[in-house]
Amino acid sequence: MAGHSVSDLDENLIARGVLAETTRVFMDRSVAGALTAPVGIVLLAWVQSAASGWGVALTWAFLIGVIELAIVSIGARYHSSVGDDHRVQHLASLQIACAGLVGLAWGSSVWLFWTPGHYLLYLLNLTVLVGVSGVCMIIMSAFRSATLLFSIGILLPPLVQLVYVDNPYAREIAAGLLVLFAVQIRYAREVEQELHRELNNSVRNGALLTQISLARVELHGSNAELEAKNAELQAALTRLNEMVTQDVLTRAFSRRYIFEQLERQVSIRRRHGASVCLVMFDLDHFKSINDHYGHPVGDRALQMVAQIVAGQLREGDMLARVGGEEFLVLLPMTDGAAAFLLADRLRSLLAKTTVTEGAVKIHLPASFGVAELLPEEDVASWFKRVDAALYRAKAMGRNTTVSAEPDEGLTHPAPI
């Protein structure tokens, strides 16, 4: 991502994510606890009904059942409101308040079920409350406020009752309850901290994975864009290379490129002694074609000549246009005799070639010069000799093929 690393996370976004996950855990656990609470409610009501009567027992069960049902209802409304932060916050506050109410409802059971002299049932009631409080504090540990409200709600009624009823074990029971609830609150606090660490790590890892995924998408897009630009650059380089190495009109090689190859062939000749020949030809009276029929006809004539000559060459031979109607043919691994035969065959083919302009057929005869590269000869001398041979072919009446002499071209230089 531009300007950011994958570790550059939005801490405010992380905090909101952790709060959202904490709320989800709290809601889910609260609903799960409320759905399992009827087992404890029915059991305690049934046990205490023997001393308190079914009327009191059912009244208490109904009251606490309503609160548990409200917890389930709030949880259902929460799941249908995810995405609406304001409504979710309101429902979470209601659920925390219900935690205090359900604690108070469980704690009030010691008042409703108190029967003087039935200390065994009383202790059983307290045992159930301690067990319920331990479970509920773990369930509600996601929010410390819910844990504290539930603790106060479930602990306050028994402590107040111990003040107002005649119980010979009031001090011991009160001290025991306070110690047990202090231990439970401490444990609930540790569970809360562990839960928050896990949720923080989970949300942070999720954010990192999202960033990495977005970075991959962006990188993929950048790579695709880079590949497209590379393709454009390659196409441009190819076009540029073609402009440098090829003649635009005839698609033959350019003058610059063919002279680079001549230098290369000179080096090969000096190292390995391999024969190499150069053929130079020029269309006879080409200027009259342009003058009488126009340059478009002349262009078509040049294209036709290049196509015919290229069709007669081997792989590795090179045809280049070095002037207006002047061409070079480079023949590696070819001696003078073979080059002369090829040049004369090309001359014969071109003499029979015509380009049509309306009802007129325009013939394309050409004059050819042939020169085999001599040992230790350089490009300049080689080119002068083949140019001189072409000059001599034209002087002999055109439409002729002439081989260069070893010293030919010294008196008729042709600039490279």
N, C-alpha and C positions, 0 to 999 in steps of 0.2 A: 504494500500500500504506500502510495506516495507520501513521503514525509513521516511515516510512522513505522515502528517495528512491531512485530507480533506480540511483544511484551508490553506495549504501551496501551494499557487498558484504561477504560473510563471507570474510576473508582466509584463515582456516584451511581453509575449503571450497575456495577457489581453489588453495591449496597442495596439497591432496589431489588435486584434479582434475589439476593439472600433473604430479604424481607418477604418477598413473594413466596419463596420456597418454605420459609419458616411458617408462614400463614397456612400454606397448603398442608404441611405436616401436622400442625396444630389442629386444623379442621378435621383432617382424616382420622387422627388419633382420638379426638373428642367424640366423633360419630361412632368409631369402633368401640370406645368405652361405653357410650350410651346404649349401644345395641346389646352389649353383654351385661349391663347393669341389672336388667330384670331378674337374672338368676340370683344375685345377691339380695335384691330387694324382696323377692318372694321368699327366699330362705329365711331372712331375718324377720319378716312379718309373720311367717308361719311359726317360727320358734317362739316369738314374743307373744303371739296371740293367746297362748295358753294362760299367761298371767295377765295380760292387758285386755284381752278380748279381741274378737275379730273386727269390731267396729273401729277401734283405734288403729289396729294393724292395717286395715284396708284404707283408712283415711290417709295414713302416712304413706302407704304404697302409692296411692293415687297422686298425692302431692309431688312426691319425688319423681313419679313416672311422667307427670306433666312437664317437669323441668328437663328430664332426659329426652322426652319427645321434642321439646323446643330445641335442644342441642342438635338432634338429628335434622330437624327442619332447617335450622340455620346452616348446617353443613350442606344440605341439598341446594339451598339458595346460593350459597357461595360458589358451588361448581357451575351454576348457570350464570354467574356474574363475573367469571374470570375475564379480565381485560378491562373491566370498569374499576379502576383503582379506588375511586372514592367509595363506591358501594362495597367493595371488598374490605376496605378499612372499617367501614361501619359495621359490617357483619362480624369482623374479627373482634371488634369492641363488644358487640352483643354476646359473642361466644365466651369472651373473658368474663363478662358479668355473670353469665350462666354458670361458669366455673365456681364463682363465689356462692351463687345460690344453691348449686347442687351440693357443695361442701356444707353449707348451712343446713340443708335438708337432711343430709346424712347425720350431721352432728345433733340435730334436734331429736333424733330417735331416742337418745338417752333420756330426754324429758318425757316423751310420749310413752315409752315402754318402761318407765321407772315404776317398780313396785317394791315398797319397803319390805326388807327381809329376803328378797329374791336376789341375793348377791351373785349366785352362779349365772343367772340370766343377764345380770348387769355386766359381769365380766365378759360374758360371751358377746354382749352388745359392743363393749369396748374393743374386744379382739377383732370383731368384724370391721369396726371403724378404722382401726389401725391398718388392717389389711387393705381396706378400700383406699385409705389415704395413701398408702405406699404405691398402689397401682396407679391411682389418679395423678399423683405427683409426677410419675414417669410419663404418663400420657400427656400431661399439660406442661411438661418441662420446656417445650419450645418457647413459651412466653413466661418470663419470670413473674409478671403481674398476675397471670392466671394461677400459677403455683401458690403465690402468696395469698391471693383471695380465697382459693380453695382451702389452704391451710388454716387461715383465720376462721373461715366458715365452719369447718369440721371440728376445730379445736375449741372454739369459744363456748358453745353450748355445754360440753362436758365440764369445762373448768368453772363456768358460772354455776352449774348444777351442784358441783362439789361444795360450793360455798353455802348454798341454800338448803340442801338436804342433809339429813342426819346419816352420814356415812363414816363409820369408824376408820376407814382406810383412805380418807379423803386426801391427806397430805401425800401419802405414798403413791396413790393413783395419779394425783396431779403432777408430782415430780416425774413419775414414769412417763406420762403422756408428753410432758414438755421435752424430756430427753429423747423419746422416740420421734417426735415430730421435728426436733432440731436435727437429728440424724437424717431423717427423710428429706428435709429441706436441703441439707448439705449435699446429700447424694443427688437430689434433683438438680441442684446447681451444677454439679459436675457433669451430669447427663446433658444439661442444657448447653454447657460450654463445648462438650464433645460434638453435640449435634450441630452447633453453629460452625465449628471448624469444618466438619464434613460438608455442610451445605455451602460454606464459603469456598471450599476447594472444588466442589462440584460445579458451582456457578462460574467460578473463575476458569476452570478447565473448559467448561462449555463455551465461555466467551473466547478463550484462546482458540478452541477448535473452529469457532465461527470466523475469527480473524484469519486463521490459517486457510480456511476454505475460501474466504473472500480474497485472500492474497493469492491463492492458487488460481482462482478465476481471473483475477486481474493479471497475474503472470501469464496465464494462458492467452488472455486477450493481447497482452504486450508481445508475447511470442508470435501470435498470429499476425499482429501488425508488423512486427519486425520481419517475419517471413515474407509478408506481402511487399514490404519496402525492399527487402533483399531481392525478391523476384523482379521488382521494378528496376532495381539497380543492375541486376544481372542482364535484364532485357536491354537496358540503356547501354551497358558495357558491350553487349553483343552487337547492338546497332552501331556503336562507336567503332568497334573492331571491324565490322563490315565496311564502315565508311573509310577506315584507314587501309584495310586490306583488299577491298573490292571496288571495282569501278561500278558506279551506280547504274549506268546505262546498260552495259553489256553483261554485268555480273562476273566478268573476268577479274583476275587479280589486278591490283593497282600498281602503278609504276614504283611507288615506294616499297611495296611489299616484294615485288619481283627482284628488285635490286638487293634487298636483304637476303633473298634466297640465292642470288648469284654469288654473293660474298660467301655464303655457306658452302656452295658447291666448289668454290675455289679452294677453301680449306680442306674439303673432302678429297679433292683431286691431289693436293699436295701431300696429304697424309697417306692416302691409300692408292693413288694412281688410277682411280676409276675414271672411265671416259664419261664426258658430259658435253652436250652440244646445245647451242643456242640458235633458234630460228627466228628471223625477223621478217615480217611481211607488211606490205603497205598496199591498200586498195588503189588501183590505177584510176586516175581521173576522178577521184572521189569529189573533189571540189566542184566539178561540173554537175554532180548529182544534187548537191546542196543548192547550187546556183539556179538550176533549171526546175527542180521539183520541190525544193524547200527542205529545211532541216528535219521536219518529222519523217520524211521519206529517207533522208540520210541516216537518221537514228535507227529506223527499222532495218536498213541495210547493215549497219554495224552490229545490231543484235542478231541478225540472221547469220552473219559471218562468224560471230563468236560462238553461236550455237553449233554450227556445222563443224568448226575446227575442234571445239571441245569434245564433240562426239567421236572424233577420230583419235583422241589421245588415250594413253594408258593411265591407270591409277598411278599417281606419283608425278606425272607430267604436269606442267603448269602453263596456263595461258594467261597473259596479262595485256592490258591495253596501256600503252606508254605514250600515246599521242592521239590526235584527232582520229585518224584512220590507220594508225600504226600499232602493230601488235608484236609481242614477243612470245615465243614458245620455248620453255626450258625443258630439256630432255635428259634427265639423269640416266646414268648407266647406258649411254647410247654413243656409238662412235659416229664419225663423220659420214660414212657411207649410208648407214641406216637413217641418220637424220636427213640426209639429202633425199632419200627415197620417200620418206614421210612428207617432207616439205613439197616435193614435186607432186605427190598425190593430193595434197591439200590444194596446191595451185590448180590442179586439174578439176577438182571438185568445185572450187570457187568460180572457175571460168564458166562452169555450166550453171551456176546459181544466178537466179534473177529475183528481183523484187518488183512487184507489180504496183503501178500507179495508174489507176484508171485502165485504159486499154493498152498502156505502154509497159513493156517488160524491160527492166533495166538490168543489164549484166554487171557482174561484180568481179572482174578479173583482178588479180593481185600479183605483185612481184615479191620474190622470196630471196633472202640471203641466209646462208647456213655457215656456222663457224664452230668447230670443235675447240674446246679449251686446251691450250698448250701447257705443257709442264712449266711451272713457275710463272705463268701468266697471271696478271691481275684483272680485276673486273673491267677497269677502264679500257685496257688494251683489247680485251675480249669483245667488249661492246663496240669499240671502234672498228674492229675487223668485220663483225657481222653487219654493222651499219654500212661499211664500205662495200660489202658483197651485195647488199640490197641496192645501194646506189648504182653499182655496176649493172645489176639486173635491169634497173629502169633505163639505164643508158643504152642497154642492148635491145630496147624496144618494148620493155614491160612484159607482163604476163610470162615471166621467166624465173627460173630458179638457178642461183649461183652460189658456189661454195667459196668461202673466203680463203685467201692465201695466207701463209704464215706471217708475212710482213705487210699484209693488206691493211689499209686504214691509217697508216702513218702519214700519208699525204692527204687524207680526207677525214680529218677528225670530226667526231660527233660528240657534243657535250652530253654528259650523263645527267 
